[in-house]
Amino acid sequence: MENEEKLRLLGASARFDVSAPSTIAAQDALSGRPGGIYEALSADGRRVPLLKVLLSNACKNDCLYCATRCSRNIPRASFQPQELARLTVELAEAGLIKGLFLSSGIVGDSDSTMARMIEAVEILRHQYHFRDYVHLKILPGTSDAAIARAAGLADRLSVNLEAPSSTQLQTICPGKNFRRGLLGTLRRVRQAIEPGQVRAGLTTQFVVGGAEETDRELVAATARLEAELALSRVYFSRFQPVPDTPLENHPATPPAREHRLYQAEFLLRSYGFEPGELVFDDNDMLPLDQDPKLAAALARPDFFPVEINRAERWELIRVPGIGPTSAERIVAARTEGKITSLRHLAMLGVLTERARNFVTLNGHFYPTPAAPRQLAFEL
Ligand code: SF4
């Protein structure tokens, strides 16, 4: 099979992995480019084209939702490590990609598959002197020795947990072991990373909506993992039914649910929210019609409005429309004098049309005329 055809097959198979340099990766391959090139957003908002590809779409496992599950009748292909390394370099030299995200189905056993993935990255780094971003997926059950080799090569490592608990994992991946296989591997990867290695850190990914898990469970697991294992972040991949799988008639998860989970995860990771501060509905799901920060603020009439001239940083960043940067500017500006106008707040980077319903300025409250009726604050 020609490399172009392999790339088309193995790039398409990788599209459900959303691990990328940062924030939300587009899951559709870029049109007009060779298969497997996807765009991700970097932490500073730049669009970064990545070659996102599987080393092989053959797999011994039969996960119920997966397009490459072993019992599905599809064309299979594998790259040789040298082939994949060469192709990556050619695409980079043509200016089409700025990095590689490499995963694989499990061919035979995890360690031998992982050895071939690592060999591809070793060729890239040592033979071709490839210095761009590499994200390497660690397969469950990979040995400590292989993990250590991977940690010396990649900018980011990840282990997919798929579901927030063992019971839920069994409903989508009955062949996988949550505690020893997935969580155990994630923990061993954390222990193997030496200070200064793997600059973009360690991540994991959940499938959203395949295992009847709730958002409350996903948020709690995310908070626990980010705290205990110092994960750089958690990714969410919404469930999309694949024809000819046992879950082909299971409804697709709406993109809005995935989006709300990313917003909630951002509040935990970057704003220091606790899971208990977030609002869930009677079914333990995040409201789809309201962003989680606004929902959390509207649920706290005892806490709001906060006085801009006195509030501490942690209080300021709980105000809708105030982020970490504008909170720091507010704190710095207060050393020069009182902040008494919405105009001054706007100059500090605050989104005043959101924030004004939750703050006072020197004791004065300036809500929008159409402020939500929940805003019955005692001043
Ligand atoms: S291990 Fe499961 S999810 Fe991963 S490629 Fe194989 S069948 Fe798919």
Boltz pocket constraint, residues with backbone or C-beta under 6 A from the ligand:
constraints:
  - pocket:
      binder: B
      contacts: [[A, 59], [A, 60], [A, 61], [A, 62], [A, 63], [A, 66], [A, 67], [A, 68], [A, 69], [A, 70], [A, 104], [A, 105], [A, 106], [A, 173]]
      max_distance: 6.0
